[in-house]
């Protein structure tokens, strides 16, 4: 409990220290998502070599940002339909699509009026039958144009899912209210 309280107090301090005023403002937003999986895996099933690679995924979600300007702590809930491409002994198989809920928690460090660097983590939950969960680290830049923003992050999974750690690029295009 003490460790959790220390983390919450540390995050609150960062939000207040980098905000342009002493009180934090809450902003809500919506975003479109494009996801490109960087994973690849090879398995052998009864003498058949199956190779799987990540593909493009699309989705959308909501965000809540606590802070002023480009700096602040942000939580999100994103829905992504993630695609996987596979081959069996070199023959292409139909692509599969998996629905995923992705929950990012990122602190944006303001580096000017419209640029910030986000560093944080995420939790992801696959909704398919027998869906796995994943968690990891994420980092990347964000550029804001008034209420609109473009965000690109690299996700590095920390959980081992059947011998594969998640690795992906996620782009957001959205608006904050």
N, C-alpha and C positions, 0 to 999 in steps of 0.2 A: 504494500500500500504506500509506503514511504517513497519507493522508487517511482511509482506512478505519479504521485503528487509532485515530486521533483521535476519530472518530465513536463507536466502541465504548467508548472510555474516557470520553467525555462522557456517554453513556447510562448506563454503570455508576455514574458519579458522581451523576447525577440520582436513580437508584434508591436508592443508599445515603444520599444527603442527605435524601430525603423519607420514608424508611422510619422506623418508630418504634423500630427497633433497628439496630445496625450491620451485621447480616447480613440478606440478603434471603431470603424464604421463597418457594418455588414452589408455586403453587396451580393446579389444573387445573379446567376447567369445561366444561359443555355448554350450548348455547343454541339456541333457536328464532329464526328470522330472518324479518322481514317487510321487503320492499324495495319502494319506490315510485320508479320512474324518472321523472325530470323532463325527459328529452330530447324534442325534437321536431325533425323533419327533413322537408323537402319536396324531392322530386326529380321531374324530368320525363322520362318514358320513352316515346318515340314518340308524343308528344302527350297522354299520360295523366299527370295530376298525381297523384303518390302522396304522401300525408302520413302520417308515422309518429309515434306518441307512445308514451312509456313507460307501463307499467301496473304492476299489483301483482305481486310475486314472493314466493315463500315458500321456506324451506329450514331448514337447521340446521348445526351445526358444533361444533368443539372449540376451547378457548382455553387458553393457558398464561400465567399472570401471575407476574411476578417482583417481589416487594415486599410490604410489610405494609399492612394496612388498606385505605383507598380509594386510596392512592398506589401506583404501580408501573408497570413496563413490561409490555405484554401483546402476545402474538403469537396469531394465530388462523388457522384453516383452515375456511372456510364454504362450503357448497354451496347455491346459490340457483337456483331455476327462475324465470327472469325473463320476464315477459310483455311483448309489444309489440302495440299496436293500430294498424291501418292503414286508410286509405280510399283509393280510386281514383276520382278525379273526384267526390268526395263520397259514394260508395257504400262502406259498411263492408265490409271484408274480414275473413275469419276471423282471430282472434288467434293469434299465434305464441308459442311458449314456447322459451326457450333456456337450457340448463344452463350454469352459470358456477361456476368455483372462484374464491373471493374470499379473499385473504390480507391481513388487516389487521395493522399494526404500530403500536401506540398507546401513548403515555405518559400515564398518568392522574395529574393533579395533585390531591392530596387537599385538599378545601375544607371540612373538617369531618369528623365521624365517619362519615357515610354518603353524602356527596356528593363527586363528583370531576368534573373537566373533562378529557376526553381529547383529545389533539392528536397527529396522526401522519400516516401514509400507508397506501396499499394497493396491491396488485397484483392484477389480475383476469384470468382466462383463460377465454374462451368455449370450450366443448367441442363446439359445433356444427361441421359441416363448414366448413372455411375460417375457423374461429373467430379472432377478433381478441383481442389482449391490450390491457390498459389499466392505467394507473397514475395515482395522483393523491394529493391531500391529503384528510384527513378530520378532523373536529372535532365534539365534542358532549358533552353532560352524561351522567352515570351516577348513578343512585341505588341504593344497596345496602340491603337489609333482611336483616341476618344473612348467610346464605350466598346469598340470592337477589339478583338485580340486574335493573334495567331500564336500557337504554342506547339513546340516540337519537343518530345521527350524520348529518352532511351530508357527502357525498363530492363532491369537485370534481375531475374528470378533467383531467389535463395532456396526455394524448395525443390527437392529432387522428385520429379514426377516420372516414374518408370524409367529412370536413367537419363532424363532430359531436364535441363534447367531452362526455364522460359527466358527468351530474349526477344525483344520487339521494339519497334519504333512506333510511337503514337503521335499523331498530329491532331490538334484541335483548332477549330475556327468557330468563334462564338461572340457573344455580346453579354456584357455585364450591366445590370440595372441598378 
